[in-house]
Amino acid sequence: MSTPTLRDHVARIASALFAGKRASIDLFRRSLARSIDVTPEQRELLASLEVLERLRARLASTLDECERSGAVSVATLCRDLIRDPLSTFLPVQRWGVCALTGRTVNAQLKVCANDSETAVNALFGPFLRSVWCLSHCELIESSRHDCADGEDSPDVGLDELTASYLQAFEHITATLDQTAAALAKRRCAAE
């Protein structure tokens, strides 16, 4: 039996979150973990949900490290996105100063999260949207289920959604790897 890829885990997560429908995914995971008669498919699903939780924990740990290293604005904005399921991202084509880098840019992204508004370089958009997606995939799936009520096929768009989740999770993983390397380099230089 081959080791599941991230794509395999993401596909299971998207299917499970939709199948879980109105139940909390955490409740679903805990009930499966306590069940005596867990099927192989349910075991695979638990493993996939653990991948999701480990990625979320890694993100939280990296944000803590960013904060300790002085990148407080990055950590704050990401935590605001994690807390606020109603965050919005509005592209703005104008000159301004990026709140994360302090550099002047001509394409900004106005991020509204947790009752605050932050203008950042538009290049940060994919990462910030990925952070939001990772943090709120249960809400995305719940909304998708609510919109699919009455439709014949609840799996419509599942492949596209899986591809979107995979892209977001891969983007976060790559960014976290780069951030960890940069922070380690900064620590070595400081010692």
DRENTIBA-966159 format. One record per residue (C-alpha): residue number from 1; residue in three letters; x, y, z. Coordinates in Angstrom, 1 decimal, m for minus. Example, Ala and Ser with C-alpha at 12.3 -4.5 7.8 and 13.67 -1.06 7.14 Angstrom:
<recs>
REC   nr  rest      px      py      pz
REC    1   ALA    12.3    m4.5     7.8
REC    2   SER    13.7    m1.1     7.1
</recs>
This chain:
<recs>
REC   nr  rest      px      py      pz
REC    1   MET     0.0     0.0     0.0
REC    2   SER     1.5     3.4    m1.0
REC    3   THR     1.8     6.3     1.3
REC    4   PRO    m1.0     8.9     0.7
REC    5   THR     0.1    12.1    m1.0
REC    6   LEU    m1.1    15.5     0.1
REC    7   ARG    m3.5    15.4    m2.9
REC    8   ASP    m5.0    12.1    m1.4
REC    9   HIS    m5.4    13.7     2.0
REC   10   VAL    m6.9    16.9     0.6
REC   11   ALA    m9.4    14.9    m1.6
REC   12   ARG   m10.5    12.9     1.5
REC   13   ILE   m10.8    16.1     3.6
REC   14   ALA   m13.0    17.8     1.0
REC   15   SER   m15.2    14.7     0.6
REC   16   ALA   m15.4    14.3     4.4
REC   17   LEU   m16.2    17.9     5.2
REC   18   PHE   m19.0    17.8     2.7
REC   19   ALA   m20.2    14.4     4.0
REC   20   GLY   m20.1    15.7     7.5
REC   21   LYS   m22.4    18.4     6.4
REC   22   ARG   m23.8    20.1     9.4
REC   23   ALA   m21.8    18.3    12.1
REC   24   SER   m18.6    19.9    13.3
REC   25   ILE   m15.6    18.3    11.8
REC   26   ASP   m13.9    18.2    15.2
REC   27   LEU   m16.9    16.4    16.6
REC   28   PHE   m16.8    14.0    13.7
REC   29   ARG   m13.1    13.4    14.2
REC   30   ARG   m13.5    12.8    17.9
REC   31   SER   m16.4    10.4    17.5
REC   32   LEU   m14.4     8.4    14.9
REC   33   ALA   m11.3     8.4    17.2
REC   34   ARG   m13.4     6.9    20.0
REC   35   SER   m15.3     4.4    17.9
REC   36   ILE   m14.4     0.7    18.2
REC   37   ASP   m15.6    m0.3    14.8
REC   38   VAL   m13.5     2.0    12.6
REC   39   THR   m13.5     1.1     8.9
REC   40   PRO   m10.3     1.4     6.8
REC   41   GLU   m11.9     4.4     5.0
REC   42   GLN   m12.5     6.1     8.4
REC   43   ARG    m8.9     5.4     9.4
REC   44   GLU    m7.7     7.0     6.2
REC   45   LEU   m10.0    10.0     6.9
REC   46   LEU    m8.7    10.4    10.4
REC   47   ALA    m5.1    10.4     9.0
REC   48   SER    m6.1    13.0     6.5
REC   49   LEU    m7.8    15.2     9.2
REC   50   GLU    m4.6    14.9    11.2
REC   51   VAL    m2.6    16.2     8.2
REC   52   LEU    m4.9    19.3     8.2
REC   53   GLU    m4.5    19.8    12.0
REC   54   ARG    m0.7    19.4    11.8
REC   55   LEU    m0.6    22.1     9.0
REC   56   ARG    m2.7    24.4    11.1
REC   57   ALA    m0.5    23.8    14.1
REC   58   ARG     2.6    24.4    12.0
REC   59   LEU     1.2    27.7    10.8
REC   60   ALA     0.4    28.8    14.4
REC   61   SER     3.9    27.9    15.5
REC   62   THR     5.5    29.8    12.6
REC   63   LEU     3.3    32.8    13.4
REC   64   ASP     4.6    32.6    17.0
REC   65   GLU     8.2    32.5    15.7
REC   66   CYS     7.5    35.5    13.4
REC   67   GLU     6.2    37.5    16.3
REC   68   ARG     9.3    36.6    18.4
REC   69   SER    11.5    37.6    15.5
REC   70   GLY     9.9    41.0    15.1
REC   71   ALA     7.5    40.4    12.3
REC   72   VAL     4.5    41.3    14.5
REC   73   SER     2.4    42.8    11.6
REC   74   VAL     2.6    39.5     9.6
REC   75   ALA     1.6    37.4    12.7
REC   76   THR    m1.2    39.8    13.6
REC   77   LEU    m2.7    39.9    10.1
REC   78   CYS    m2.5    36.1     9.7
REC   79   ARG    m4.1    35.6    13.1
REC   80   ASP    m6.9    38.1    12.2
REC   81   LEU    m7.6    36.0     9.1
REC   82   ILE    m7.6    32.8    11.2
REC   83   ARG   m10.1    34.3    13.6
REC   84   ASP   m12.4    36.0    11.1
REC   85   PRO   m14.4    33.8     8.8
REC   86   LEU   m15.9    36.9     7.1
REC   87   SER   m12.5    38.3     6.0
REC   88   THR   m12.5    40.1     2.7
REC   89   PHE    m9.8    40.7     0.1
REC   90   LEU   m10.2    43.7    m2.2
REC   91   PRO    m7.6    44.4    m4.9
REC   92   VAL    m6.7    48.1    m5.2
REC   93   GLN    m4.7    49.5    m8.1
REC   94   ARG    m3.0    52.5    m6.4
REC   95   TRP     0.3    53.6    m4.9
REC   96   GLY     0.6    53.0    m1.2
REC   97   VAL     2.8    51.6     1.6
REC   98   CYS     2.6    47.9     2.3
REC   99   ALA     1.8    47.4     6.0
REC  100   LEU     3.9    44.2     6.1
REC  101   THR     7.1    45.4     4.4
REC  102   GLY     7.0    49.2     4.6
REC  103   ARG     7.8    49.4     0.9
REC  104   THR     5.8    51.5    m1.6
REC  105   VAL     3.9    49.4    m4.1
REC  106   ASN     1.5    50.3    m6.9
REC  107   ALA    m0.8    47.3    m6.5
REC  108   GLN    m2.3    46.7    m3.1
REC  109   LEU    m4.7    44.2    m1.5
REC  110   LYS    m7.0    45.7     1.1
REC  111   VAL    m7.5    42.9     3.7
REC  112   CYS   m10.5    43.4     6.1
REC  113   ALA   m10.3    41.0     9.0
REC  114   ASN   m11.2    41.0    12.7
REC  115   ASP   m12.6    44.6    12.5
REC  116   SER    m9.4    46.0    11.0
REC  117   GLU    m8.3    47.0     7.5
REC  118   THR    m4.8    46.4     6.3
REC  119   ALA    m3.3    47.4     2.9
REC  120   VAL    m0.6    45.0     1.8
REC  121   ASN     1.4    44.3    m1.4
REC  122   ALA    m0.9    42.4    m3.8
REC  123   LEU     1.8    39.8    m4.1
REC  124   PHE     0.9    38.6    m0.6
REC  125   GLY    m2.7    37.8    m1.7
REC  126   PRO    m2.2    34.1    m2.6
REC  127   PHE    m0.6    33.4     0.8
REC  128   LEU    m3.2    35.4     2.8
REC  129   ARG    m6.1    33.8     0.9
REC  130   SER    m4.5    30.4     1.6
REC  131   VAL    m4.2    31.1     5.3
REC  132   TRP    m7.9    32.0     5.3
REC  133   CYS    m8.8    28.9     3.3
REC  134   LEU    m6.9    26.6     5.6
REC  135   SER    m8.5    28.1     8.7
REC  136   HIS   m12.0    28.1     7.4
REC  137   CYS   m12.4    25.0     5.1
REC  138   GLU   m15.2    23.7     7.4
REC  139   LEU   m17.1    26.9     6.8
REC  140   ILE   m16.5    26.7     3.1
REC  141   GLU   m17.8    23.2     3.0
REC  142   SER   m20.8    24.0     5.2
REC  143   SER   m21.7    26.9     2.9
REC  144   ARG   m21.2    24.7    m0.2
REC  145   HIS   m23.6    22.2     1.4
REC  146   ASP   m26.2    24.8     2.1
REC  147   CYS   m26.0    26.1    m1.5
REC  148   ALA   m26.3    22.5    m2.8
REC  149   ASP   m29.6    21.7    m1.0
REC  150   GLY   m32.0    20.4    m3.4
REC  151   GLU   m29.4    19.6    m6.1
REC  152   ASP   m29.0    16.1    m7.4
REC  153   SER   m25.2    15.9    m7.1
REC  154   PRO   m23.5    17.2    m4.0
REC  155   ASP   m20.1    16.3    m5.5
REC  156   VAL   m20.5    19.0    m8.2
REC  157   GLY   m17.3    21.0    m8.1
REC  158   LEU   m15.5    18.6    m5.7
REC  159   ASP   m12.5    18.2    m8.1
REC  160   GLU   m12.1    21.9    m8.5
REC  161   LEU   m12.5    22.5    m4.8
REC  162   THR   m10.0    19.8    m4.0
REC  163   ALA    m7.5    21.4    m6.5
REC  164   SER    m8.1    24.8    m4.8
REC  165   TYR    m7.5    23.3    m1.3
REC  166   LEU    m4.4    21.5    m2.5
REC  167   GLN    m3.0    24.7    m4.1
REC  168   ALA    m3.6    26.6    m0.8
REC  169   PHE    m2.1    23.9     1.4
REC  170   GLU     0.9    23.5    m0.9
REC  171   HIS     1.4    27.3    m1.0
REC  172   ILE     1.3    27.5     2.8
REC  173   THR     3.7    24.6     3.2
REC  174   ALA     6.2    26.2     0.8
REC  175   THR     5.9    29.5     2.5
REC  176   LEU     6.3    28.0     5.9
REC  177   ASP     9.4    26.2     4.7
REC  178   GLN    10.9    29.4     3.3
REC  179   THR    10.0    31.3     6.5
REC  180   ALA    11.5    28.7     8.8
REC  181   ALA    14.7    28.8     6.7
REC  182   ALA    14.8    32.6     6.8
REC  183   LEU    14.2    32.7    10.6
REC  184   ALA    16.8    30.1    11.2
REC  185   LYS    19.3    32.1     9.2
REC  186   ARG    18.4    35.2    11.1
REC  187   ARG    18.9    33.4    14.4
REC  188   CYS    22.3    32.1    13.3
REC  189   ALA    23.4    35.6    12.3
REC  190   ALA    22.3    37.0    15.6
REC  191   GLU    24.3    34.4    17.6
</recs>
